[in-house]
Every structure is written in C-alpha cells, then in structure tokens.
Amino acid sequence: MKEIKAILQPHALDRVMDALHQLPHFPGVTVSDCEGQGRGRGANRRFLPEEETIFFKKKCKLEIFCADSVCDAIVAVIQKAAHTGNPGDGLIMVADLPRVVRIRTAEEQDDAV
C-alpha cells in the first residue's frame, strides 16, 4: 500500500480531479485547503526571512491511499494535470503504508481501499 500526498495550486484542483476520475482504478481522495511557503525569493531562490517577506500562498492538499500496482499511474496523472511550468506548481510525495484497516469492515490493505 502507498500513501500519495500532493500539494498543488487551487486552480489546478478541478483539472486534477477530472483526470483522476478517468482512471479505472481510482480509489478516492481526501482534499484539504492549506497554506504554504516555498523556497522564497532570495538569491538562488533561498528563503531570506524578513518581517515583510513572510507570507503564505493558498494551496490544496490531496491524500490518496492506493495499491502499489496503481501508484505510478496516479502520480503521473496528478503531475500531468497540475503542471503549468511555473514556480509553485507543487509537490507529490509517496510513502509506504505497512497497514491500512477499513474501520467499518475490518478489511485490510488493498481490500480496505
């Protein structure tokens, strides 16, 4: 099992969701509004903290739990749909999940999602 987290621009959410729903094996998603700060605007895009430069941008966070066999396809769809080529497009992170249990049925791993 894998956990996919993606931080992306709010305006990309509709495109990403439309693309994910085209997948035959899409297991579902949790979407949260969030705020974040990237590398900053200093030399070499390094963050130089100053009182007037501390700001946060609106972002969306997607969380998806999926079988290992479909993880790469889901990541590719998110990356393609969210890509604009501009700074701040976002990040996709993938982590292993040693155990997933559906609360209602006690199903585990792939059967849980």
C-alpha positions as CSV (number, residue, x, y, z in Angstrom):
1,M,0.0,0.0,0.0
2,K,1.1,3.6,-0.7
3,E,0.1,7.0,0.5
4,I,0.2,9.7,-2.1
5,K,0.2,13.3,-0.9
6,A,0.1,16.2,-3.4
7,I,0.4,19.9,-2.7
8,L,-0.9,21.9,-5.6
9,Q,-2.3,25.2,-6.8
10,P,-6.0,25.6,-6.0
11,H,-6.8,26.5,-9.6
12,A,-5.4,23.0,-10.7
13,L,-7.7,21.0,-8.4
14,D,-10.6,20.7,-11.0
15,R,-8.2,19.5,-13.7
16,V,-6.5,17.0,-11.4
17,M,-9.8,15.6,-10.1
18,D,-11.2,15.3,-13.7
19,A,-8.1,13.4,-14.7
20,L,-8.1,11.1,-11.6
21,H,-11.8,10.2,-12.2
22,Q,-10.8,9.0,-15.7
23,L,-8.6,6.2,-14.1
24,P,-10.4,2.9,-13.8
25,H,-8.7,2.1,-10.5
26,F,-9.1,5.5,-8.7
27,P,-9.6,4.6,-5.0
28,G,-10.8,8.0,-3.7
29,V,-9.2,11.1,-2.3
30,T,-9.2,13.5,0.6
31,V,-8.8,17.2,-0.2
32,S,-7.8,19.8,2.3
33,D,-7.3,23.6,1.9
34,C,-3.9,24.6,3.2
35,E,-1.3,27.4,3.1
36,G,2.4,27.1,2.4
37,Q,5.6,28.8,1.6
38,G,8.1,27.6,-0.9
39,R,11.8,28.3,-1.3
40,G,11.4,32.0,-1.1
41,R,12.5,34.9,-3.3
42,G,16.2,35.4,-2.2
43,A,19.3,34.7,-4.2
44,N,19.3,31.2,-5.7
45,R,15.6,31.0,-4.5
46,R,16.7,30.7,-0.9
47,F,14.4,31.9,1.8
48,L,15.5,35.1,3.4
49,P,13.2,35.7,6.4
50,E,12.3,39.3,6.9
51,E,9.1,40.5,8.5
52,E,7.8,41.9,5.2
53,T,8.6,38.8,3.2
54,I,6.9,36.2,5.4
55,F,3.7,35.2,3.6
56,F,1.8,32.1,2.7
57,K,0.1,31.0,-0.5
58,K,-3.2,29.2,-0.7
59,K,-2.7,25.5,-1.7
60,C,-4.7,22.3,-1.8
61,K,-3.5,19.0,-0.3
62,L,-4.7,15.7,-1.8
63,E,-4.2,12.5,0.1
64,I,-4.8,9.2,-1.6
65,F,-4.3,5.6,-0.3
66,C,-3.8,3.1,-3.1
67,A,-2.4,-0.3,-4.0
68,D,1.3,-0.4,-5.1
69,S,0.3,-1.5,-8.6
70,V,-1.6,1.7,-9.4
71,C,0.6,4.2,-7.5
72,D,2.8,5.2,-10.5
73,A,-0.3,5.8,-12.7
74,I,-1.9,8.0,-10.1
75,V,1.3,10.0,-9.6
76,A,1.7,10.5,-13.4
77,V,-1.9,11.7,-13.7
78,I,-1.5,14.3,-10.9
79,Q,1.8,15.5,-12.2
80,K,0.5,16.0,-15.8
81,A,-2.8,17.6,-14.7
82,A,-1.2,20.0,-12.2
83,H,1.7,21.1,-14.3
84,T,1.9,24.6,-15.6
85,G,5.7,25.0,-15.7
86,N,5.5,28.0,-13.3
87,P,7.1,28.1,-9.8
88,G,4.7,26.8,-7.1
89,D,3.1,24.0,-9.2
90,G,3.5,21.8,-6.1
91,L,4.9,18.6,-4.9
92,I,3.9,14.9,-4.9
93,M,5.1,12.6,-2.1
94,V,4.8,8.9,-1.9
95,A,5.2,6.8,1.3
96,D,4.8,3.1,2.1
97,L,1.9,2.2,4.4
98,P,2.6,-1.0,6.3
99,R,-1.0,-1.4,7.4
100,V,-4.4,0.1,6.4
101,V,-7.6,-1.0,8.0
102,R,-11.2,0.0,7.0
103,I,-13.0,0.8,10.2
104,R,-16.4,-0.4,9.2
105,T,-15.5,-3.8,7.8
106,A,-12.0,-4.5,9.3
107,E,-10.8,-5.2,5.7
108,E,-7.1,-4.6,5.4
109,Q,-4.6,-3.4,2.8
110,D,-5.9,-3.4,-0.9
111,D,-9.3,-4.6,0.2
112,A,-9.6,-1.6,2.5
113,V,-9.4,0.9,-0.3
